[in-house]
Amino acid sequence: MWNGISTLSFKSDLIVFDTHELTSNKNRQNAQLFLMLAFLDKIVKQSKAKNQTLPIAEQHMICIAIDEAHLLD
């Protein structure tokens, strides 16, 4: 899943990561969750830097919601 070039595109208004299968293996779950959150952190920081150069009307906001996060302990 994370060992090669990705085909993810963040041009959509809604992006969903289905993490249900991660709950079957605790070690894999923790590693995948860390990688996913690190990836999202990078996207958010890039967006913030880009937004700082744009007028408010042209800025794009990002919202991250983790449904059922209590299952990922």
N, C-alpha and C positions, 0 to 999 in steps of 0.2 A: 504494500500500500504506500509506503513512504520511501521506497528505495530506488526511485527513478524520476524521470521527468513527469510532471503533473499536467493534466489537461483541464484543471480547474479554471473557470472563468468567473471573475468577480464583476462582470458587467450587468448582472441581473440585479433587480431590486430585492430579491429574496433568495438566500442561499441556505440550504439545509444540509447538515451533516448528520446522517443516521448512525448513531453510535450504539444502537441496541446490541449488536453482536459483540461489542467490547466487554459486556458484563460477564461473558462466559469464562474469561481468563483474567484474574486479578492483575498479574504482572503485565500482561499485554495491555490491559485497560489503562493502567497508570501511565505506561509509556506512550500510548497513543493519545491519551488525553493531554499529556504534557506537550507532545509535538503539535497537536491541533491548536492548543492555546498559544503556544509560541508562534505558530504561523499566523494566527489571528492578531496577535500582538504586533507583529511586523506590518500587517495590512493596516491596522488602526494607526500606527505611527506614520506610515507613508501617507495615509489619507490626511492626517493632521497637518503634516508638512505641506502637502499640496493645498489644503484649505487656507493655510496662512498666506498664500500668495493670491488668493481669489477674493473677489467681492462676496459679501454675505449671500447675495442672491444666487451665486453660482456654486456655493460650497455644497458638499455632499456629506450628510451625517451617517454615522454607522451605529447600529444598535445590535448588541449581542445578547441573546437570551439562551440559557441552557435549561431546557425542559427536563424535568425529572433528574436534576443534578444531585439530589440526595441519594440516588442509586449509585453514583460514581464516587464512593468514598474510599 
